[in-house]
Amino acid sequence: MKKAISVIMASIMVLGLAACSKSEETTTKATTAATTAAETTKAAETTAAETTTEATTEGAKEDTGSLIKVGIINNDPNESGYRTANDADLKKMFTKENGYDASFAYSLKNDEQIQYAQTFIQNEVDYLLLSAADVAGWDSVLQDAQAAGIKVILFDRTINADPSLYEASIVSDMNKEGQTAVDWLASQNLSEYNVIHIQGVMGSAAQQGRSGALDSKAAAESNWTIVKQQTAEWNAEKAQQIVQSVIDSGTKFNVIYAENDDMAKGAVAALDAAGISHGVGKDVIVMGFDCNKWALESLLSKDWNYDGQCNPFQASYIDSIIKDLESGKTPAQKTIIMDEKGFDAATITKEDVENYGI
Amino acid sequence: MNKSFFRKITSNQMFIPLMALLLLVVVNLIVDPGFFKVTLGKNNAGNLVFSGFLITILDYGSELAILALGMTLVTAASGGQDISVGATIAIAGSAMLRVLCGSNSRPDAIQAPIIVAFLVACLVGMLCGAFNGTLVSVFKIQPMIATLILFTAGRSIAAWINNNELPIVPDPKFAYFGGFIPGIPIPTTVFIVLICIIIMALVLKFTNLGLYTQAVGINEKSSRLNGIKPTFIKFLAFVILGLCVAVAALIKVSRLSTINYSVIAKDIEMDAILAVALGGNSLSGGKFNIWASVLGAYVIQFLTTTLYKFNVRSDALSAYKAVVVILLVFFSAPKVREYLSGLGKKIASKKAGKRKLAGKEEIK
């Protein structure tokens, strides 16, 4: 009986593997049917390249004498537009031309990331750059790194470890992002603020920071009311339904404060369907976060009013810290908070869209 | 003996979803009769459109209703459910965008006619269905395990189709499918659902699909002995569901003219299965009533919209749906059914007794 079960389990696993490859094949076939052959081969090539580089070392090993060896552990670039931009920025900075011999490893799982870190330590990199999937579990591996004389720099995310284990950490200040946005909203001098507040996944750092500022402002000011506070879990469709339900119930509102661009887009779709005007000088103020390119374009066309930046471009900061460390200086601050802008539809320019859109 | 009126109603499959619907309507009527107000207004494109909670329910319930059609067939034929529909919506939607936008994620004009993109999406959806169907029917894998593969991998495949970019369809006409066609004040999705229902009704009426599916679901062996191919029927059910997935993907993608692979149609598979269960269909296969499932789908959307109106946190919605599931399980348990039908008989016989006493009348 047990044997039979194990045979079945094994065959399921094998089938699963075969199945995966099969379904990928079928989807490619389907897409090929309508796109040109050249395009598809190009796409296939890039995907092939991606799969091979993933979790393996990139860049040749020869002539490492003059180059600084860095091991970069990041989250999966497929996670979000933010992460894609972040990864592209790092790849652009840590090249041979800039004096780096960089290896990249990606995972959304903490234990896999720790394994990659150990591999990098064995490969004797000079610097370990880390965007940790989880805050816990990093102590022992970072101690190993320190023992091997490898300097660790955290970017994008912090960890719960002794600060002596890393040289610097470069992070976004989500509270400041929220505060900048709320200050901007306050500067609009509306006589009444009736806000629909669409939140991200509850408990995430971005949600807490962006909600906190608005919550305390609404509690402090008598003419600020949050008419609806709901989480749409970063999901445009949910945001659309939430705003739709506010419209259907006839509640008055003049501000939509969405904690990311996707949700703002969903909200705007609901406004459009109900014939409520939005944007600069219109009935409803639309606010989003993350500075996706399409969102900034909506600002440029004055359909939205405000977009707060969550800066994914940490590479230049890391670069200057490494330069400092190489010349024997210690970084002035351990925790470096990045500059983050808020864009106003009234003042945004085409260049901003190009430079800051992700 | 005589089947009482009470029993006739409760044993009808439509009973559960209709009661649920009635309950929701009554609750909303008591709390706020304004819930049922439908107004005619202009949208931002300058067209006259209906709006109101009822319209919202009809509009947003569409994807679920379409999925319920296919999911009922799959459930009836295979005695299991497809949990990959959310992920395959992402795949079909992604394929559609790939065709519409080409390799450039921000084109100035669409690269292919919408109909071509839709047909490609249909093909992709059916291929995904065929893949699931093959695993279930030929390799005899439990449907939930077989579809777990695409459930896990689907969203990554969807991201890969578009090189992980998020294309935006530039043509405003594409938004008609999830919105309004100029000059028609009713959401287009309502018409799409109607078309799907009519096609399904015709198929069930003029082919033996319904009968065969039922036969396979009740007893695979005896249906084979009677000349039906259970393998093919199961396979077909999954392919039909794949087609439904493609239509749902069209609506989903059209609503926002773009896609987010990780969240599009999130958790919709559970709602679709719930719709089938709410429709009184046995989740272990066999007899089915496809229209009860469709009604179940709208009941779920009615519940969702009602909860949104009452300011229930959207991450708590699933808890309320869980209550519905518990009630369903409770009322479909054989013990409870027995007790209820016993109760029904008692009431009926009491009534009958009274009437007999009064006029010695025969009841039929």
Chai-1 contact restraints between the chains, C-beta under 6 A:
chainA,res_idxA,chainB,res_idxB,connection_type,confidence,min_distance_angstrom,max_distance_angstrom,comment,restraint_id
A,G16,B,I149,contact,1.0,0.0,6.0,A-B,restraint_1
A,A19,B,I149,contact,1.0,0.0,6.0,A-B,restraint_2
A,C20,B,A153,contact,1.0,0.0,6.0,A-B,restraint_3
A,S23,B,F131,contact,1.0,0.0,6.0,A-B,restraint_4
A,T26,B,L127,contact,1.0,0.0,6.0,A-B,restraint_5
A,T27,B,I157,contact,1.0,0.0,6.0,A-B,restraint_6
A,A30,B,A95,contact,1.0,0.0,6.0,A-B,restraint_7
A,A30,B,V120,contact,1.0,0.0,6.0,A-B,restraint_8
A,A30,B,L123,contact,1.0,0.0,6.0,A-B,restraint_9
A,A30,B,V124,contact,1.0,0.0,6.0,A-B,restraint_10
A,T31,B,A95,contact,1.0,0.0,6.0,A-B,restraint_11
A,T31,B,R98,contact,1.0,0.0,6.0,A-B,restraint_12
A,A34,B,V99,contact,1.0,0.0,6.0,A-B,restraint_13
A,A34,B,A112,contact,1.0,0.0,6.0,A-B,restraint_14
A,A34,B,V120,contact,1.0,0.0,6.0,A-B,restraint_15
A,E39,B,S103,contact,1.0,0.0,6.0,A-B,restraint_16
A,T47,B,W160,contact,1.0,0.0,6.0,A-B,restraint_17
A,N78,B,A159,contact,1.0,0.0,6.0,A-B,restraint_18
A,N78,B,N164,contact,1.0,0.0,6.0,A-B,restraint_19
A,Q230,B,S314,contact,1.0,0.0,6.0,A-B,restraint_20
A,T231,B,S314,contact,1.0,0.0,6.0,A-B,restraint_21
A,T231,B,D315,contact,1.0,0.0,6.0,A-B,restraint_22
A,N235,B,V263,contact,1.0,0.0,6.0,A-B,restraint_23
A,A236,B,L256,contact,1.0,0.0,6.0,A-B,restraint_24
A,K238,B,S314,contact,1.0,0.0,6.0,A-B,restraint_25
A,Q244,B,T56,contact,1.0,0.0,6.0,A-B,restraint_26
A,S245,B,Y308,contact,1.0,0.0,6.0,A-B,restraint_27
A,S245,B,K309,contact,1.0,0.0,6.0,A-B,restraint_28
A,D248,B,G52,contact,1.0,0.0,6.0,A-B,restraint_29
A,D248,B,F53,contact,1.0,0.0,6.0,A-B,restraint_30
A,D248,B,T56,contact,1.0,0.0,6.0,A-B,restraint_31
A,S249,B,K309,contact,1.0,0.0,6.0,A-B,restraint_32
A,D262,B,N260,contact,1.0,0.0,6.0,A-B,restraint_33
A,A269,B,L256,contact,1.0,0.0,6.0,A-B,restraint_34
A,D272,B,N44,contact,1.0,0.0,6.0,A-B,restraint_35
A,A273,B,N43,contact,1.0,0.0,6.0,A-B,restraint_36
A,A274,B,S51,contact,1.0,0.0,6.0,A-B,restraint_37
A,G275,B,G41,contact,1.0,0.0,6.0,A-B,restraint_38
A,G275,B,K42,contact,1.0,0.0,6.0,A-B,restraint_39
A,G275,B,N43,contact,1.0,0.0,6.0,A-B,restraint_40
A,G275,B,N44,contact,1.0,0.0,6.0,A-B,restraint_41
A,W294,B,I168,contact,1.0,0.0,6.0,A-B,restraint_42
